[in-house]
């Protein structure tokens, strides 16, 4: 069984350090915060899925309980 030092040495030999070519050109954290604060919007796929569920429930009302069970 390997002790900690052997494990560290083995990992360092198997995974050489990655050299960063240059630091990022700008700070990305403000963009992350701004994106997180934005209100989520519905895409066309969201509207299509909602319409498909409504149409399916109108055509087959007994599926309501099946859908409610799985949500």
C-alpha positions in Angstrom: 0.0 0.0 0.0 1.3 3.5 -0.8 1.8 6.1 1.9 0.9 9.7 1.3 4.3 10.8 0.0 4.5 7.9 -2.5 0.9 8.7 -3.7 1.8 12.4 -4.1 4.9 11.5 -6.1 3.1 9.1 -8.3 0.3 11.5 -9.0 2.7 14.3 -9.9 4.7 12.1 -12.2 1.5 10.9 -13.9 -0.1 14.4 -14.2 2.4 17.0 -15.0 1.5 20.6 -14.0 -0.4 22.6 -16.6 1.4 25.8 -17.7 -1.0 28.7 -18.0 0.0 30.7 -21.1 -1.4 34.0 -19.8 -3.8 35.2 -17.2 -7.4 35.9 -18.2 -7.8 39.2 -20.1 -10.6 40.4 -17.8 -12.4 39.5 -14.6 -15.3 37.2 -15.5 -17.0 37.2 -12.0 -19.1 40.4 -12.6 -20.5 38.8 -15.7 -21.4 35.6 -13.7 -23.2 37.7 -11.1 -25.1 39.7 -13.7 -26.2 36.5 -15.5 -27.3 35.0 -12.2 -29.4 38.0 -11.3 -31.2 38.0 -14.7 -34.7 36.8 -14.7 -35.0 33.4 -16.5 -36.9 33.6 -19.7 -38.9 30.9 -21.6 -37.4 29.6 -24.8 -39.3 28.2 -27.8 -38.6 24.7 -26.6 -40.1 25.5 -23.2 -43.3 26.9 -24.8 -43.5 23.9 -27.2 -43.2 21.4 -24.3 -45.8 23.2 -22.3 -48.2 23.3 -25.3 -47.6 19.6 -25.9 -48.5 18.8 -22.3 -51.7 20.9 -22.5 -52.8 19.4 -25.8 -52.1 15.9 -24.5 -54.1 16.6 -21.4 -57.0 18.0 -23.5 -57.0 14.9 -25.7 -56.4 12.4 -22.9 -57.7 13.8 -19.5 -57.0 10.5 -17.7 -53.3 11.2 -18.2 -53.5 14.0 -15.7 -53.0 11.7 -12.7 -50.1 9.9 -14.5 -48.4 13.3 -15.2 -49.1 14.5 -11.6 -47.7 11.4 -10.2 -44.4 11.8 -12.1 -44.0 15.4 -11.3 
